């Protein structure tokens, strides 16, 4: 991969930046006055997270983790599942469409965080946690980072 370097010089309300025109580098003024844009790059400030510790001896599958505000949809950003069970499966999914957000197979993994993601459910569609084949009295910890859209 090639590394690019750009020298920028500020003079008043103009930025002078190099431009390559038919092999000759010249300084081209770029007027930026009045074109300032503020970007909110603090993603954690714009996202929400819900967590739950589920005792499978006291709760039944499916467990409603999150219901969006009326007229909104859930757009996921990340998920994690942990359990103390050595068998079975745990899945976080959208309740109506069945779209899987994250899943673990407990005989192989006791837990696993997801990479960043962007899965969007239908309007007014809740997110549920389902499990099957877990050890008796198993506990599950789930985390879901999301935005309402």
Buried (B, 14 or more C-beta within 10 A) or exposed (E): EEEEEEEEEEEEEBBBEEEEEEEEEEEEEEEEEEEEEEEEEEEEEEBEEEEBEBEBEEBEBBBEBBBBEEEBBBBBBBBBBBBBBEEBBBBBBBBEEEBEBBBBEBEEEEBBEBEEBEBBBBEBBBBBBBBEEBBEEBBBBBBBBBBEE
